[in-house]
Amino acid sequence: MKRKLSIVILVISCLMLTSCDASRVSAKDVLIEEMEAIQSGDFEKIREYMNTDLLLSHPLSTEPQTPEGFDEEELALIFEYISYEIVDVYENPFGATAEIDITNKDMVDVYEEYMDIYLPQTLGEENIYMTAEERDELSRQVLLEVLEWEKNEVTTNVEVTMYYVDGKWIIESSERFNMAIMGGLFLFRPILP
């Protein structure tokens, strides 16, 4: 009798666990949703799943910032060129580990071209008295032009850690993940005059 009761309890427990897991969104689906938010520059959606402590940090400012000190509009231009392939996802009851290949424009090349164009224009005698707003607009224009010209891409293989907490997936940001979405650009952008 005890043996039969133990088997019945085990079967009921298994069914309960299975039904709970059936309603849970998969880690892969959440990762796809997050990558699509990154591609579209939807920062509200990005913050929904991602631990942004590292993603939004900047050592030189107390203002809310984004990776490498770019503002959200500039990042939306950069992220527009991202493509990705989820290689594998291993999920357990408490979390998941995903392997993902992220491809973007080679931002090291983009940044070098950007500096070669932007600095001479802002330091030229005719533009020395540009306002901060005019410099920002020039910066965006130059960045957009260089992104359109640049053909080199860089692909980074990243392991992403995800946690399942209070019925919700949280994606842990890392320096390697940030570097991948930024096309290999890792160093913080210097503050320009």
N, C-alpha and C positions, 0 to 999 in steps of 0.2 A: 504494500500500500504506500509506504513512504517513497519507494522508488517511482511509482506511477505519479505520485504527487510532485516529486522533484522534476520529472519529465514534463508534466503539464506546466509547472511554474517556469521552466526553462523555455518552453515553446512560447508561452505568453510574453515572457521578457524579450525574446527575439523578435516577436511580432511588434511589440511596442517600440523597440529600437528601430526596426525597419520602417515603421510608419512615421517616426519622428524624422528620420533621415530623408524620407521621401519628400517632405515639405521643404527641406533645406536646399537653397540655391547652391549649385556646385561652385567650387573655387574657380574652375576654368571659366564659367560664365561671368563671374564677377571680374576676373582678370581681363576678359575680352571687353567688358563694359568700361573698365578703367582705362584700358589702352585706347578705346574709341573716344573717351572723354579727353584724353591727352592729345590725340590726333586733332580733335576739333577745338582744342583750347578752352574747354569748358571747366574752368577752375573750381566752380562750385561742385560739380560732379566729381572732380578729381579729389577734392577734400572729403567727399562722402565716404570713400573707402580707404584712403591712404593716410597713414601716419605721416603727417607733413612736418614733423619736427625738423628733420634733416632736409627734406625737399624745399622748405620755405625759409631756410636759415641764411643769414648773411652776416659776416663778421664785422662789417663796417657801418651797419645801420640798425637803429632800433625800430624803424618802420617795417611794416610787413613787406617782405621781399619774396622773390622767386629764385630759382637756381641761377647761380652765376651773377646775380644782381640785375638781371634783365627784368623789365616790367612785364605784366601779363600780355600786353599787346605784342611786344617783341617776341615773347615765348610762343604765342599763338602762331606767329609767322614761322618760327623754327619747327614747332611740333607738326605743322601742316605736312611736312615732308616725311614723317615717320611711317615706317611700315614694320610689321612684326609677324613672327611665327611662333606660336606656342608649341614647343617641342614635346614637353611632357608635364603632367601634373600628378603629383602623388598626394592624395588627400587622406587624412585620418580624422577621428572625431573632434580633435582639438585644433587642427590647423592643416596647412598644406604647404608643399614646396613645389614651385613651378620652375621649369627651365624655359626661357624665352629668348629668341633671337630678335634683337631690336636693331633696325637699320634707319639711319638718318643721313642727311647731308654731312660731309666731313666738316664739322664746325671749326676745326682748327684752320683749315684752308679758308673757310668763309670769313673767319675773324681776321686773318692776315689781310685778305683782300679788302675787308671792311675798313681796317685801320689805314691801309694804303690810300683809300679814297677819302674817308671821313676826316682824318687829321689835317691833310693839306687844305681842305675846304674850310675847316673851322679856324685854322691858324693863319689863313691868308689875310693880308692887310684889309681887303674889302669886307671880310666877315668877322673881324675882330670884335665888333660891337654887337654881335648876335645876342638876342635874348635867350634865356633858358628854354623857352617854348620853341623858338626857332631852331635851336640846336637839337632838341628832342625830335622835332619833325624831320630835320635833315638826317638824323641818326636812323630813324625808321625807314626813310626813303632809300638810304644807302644800303641798309640791311636787306630790304626787300629786293633791290636790284641784284645784290651779290648772291642772295639765295636763289634767284632765278637763273643766274649765270652758272653757278657752281654745279659741276656734274659729279664730282667725286663723292662717294658714299662710304660710310663705315658701318660695319655690323658688329655688334657686341653681344656675346652670349652671357645672359644674366640668370642667376638663381634668385628667385623671388620667394620670400617667406610670407606666409599668410596665416593669420590667427582667426579662429572662430570664437567670438566673444559675444555673449548676450544675444545670440541669434543673428549675428551680423559678421561678415567677413571684414577683416582689417588687413590691408596690404602694408607690409613694413618697407619703408623707403630705405635705400642704402646709397652710399657714394657711387657704387658701380652702376646701380640703376639710374641715378641722376646723370652720370657720365654717358650712359647709353642713350637716354632720351635727348641729351644735348649733343649728340653726334661726336662724342669723344672730347668735347671741351670740358675740362675739369677745373681749371684755375678760375678764380673769381675775376671778373672783368674789372680793370682799374677804373676809378672814377675819372671821367674826362672833364676838362675845363669847361 
